Amino acid sequence: MAVIEWNDRLAIDDGVMDETHREFVDLVNRMADAPDEQMEAIVDEFIRHTEEHFGQEERWMRSLSFPPLGCHKREHDGVLEIAREVKQRIARGEIRFGRVLAQAVAEWFADHAASMDTVLSMYMKDQGYTPTVGALETTEQAD
């Protein structure tokens, strides 16, 4: 059962951000439905994807000197900190925390996308900045 459905409220830019967010939503739903024996692997995949997803947005924000970068990044850092702790608990056999994480992230993400990510997308458009995967590769090499 999906804990979050892709919908118009989550759609932001019809581009790279939406692509990444669709993948994120899919992973959250896979985590919610994961059989116990697959939970650790799916949480690992979720963490890897989320590190890349959040890192991508943070590179965009840094390159634009986005004023609320710190606030946005703190939210990202909090989600990753919790996900890493859940991974440790799953490794100790507390599998149910993977499903708890999926539910909590689903609730958080709907608000985060509608507020923080929408503001970021609007700022990028105002600045004439169009994020692309190719641009990220160049930015990553420059870091």
C-alpha positions, 0 to 999 in steps of 0.5 A: 500500500502506497504511503504517498502518491505522486500528485499535482501538489508534488509536481514542481518543475516538469524537469530534473527536480520532478524526476528525482522526486518521483524516484524518491516517492517510489523508494518511500513506497517500496520501503513501506511495503518491503518484506522484512528480509529486504528492508535493510537493502531498501533502506540502504538504497533510500539513503543512497538516493536521498544523499544524491537527491539532497546533494543535488539540490544543495549544489543548486542552492550554493551555486545560486547563493540561495538565501534560505540554503541553511534552513533547507539543508537542515531539513535534509540533514535531519531526514538523513540522520534519522534514516541512518539511525533507522538503518542501524536499528534494522541491522539489530533486527528492529525491522518495523522501523523501516515502515515507520520511517517510510510513513514519517518521510511520506508525511514530511515530504509532502510539506517539504516539496510544497514549501521548500522545494517549490520556493527553490524552484521559483528562485531558480526560474527567477534567476534563469537557472535551469537544472540539468543532470549534465550541469550537476556533473560539471558542478560536482567536478568543480567542488 
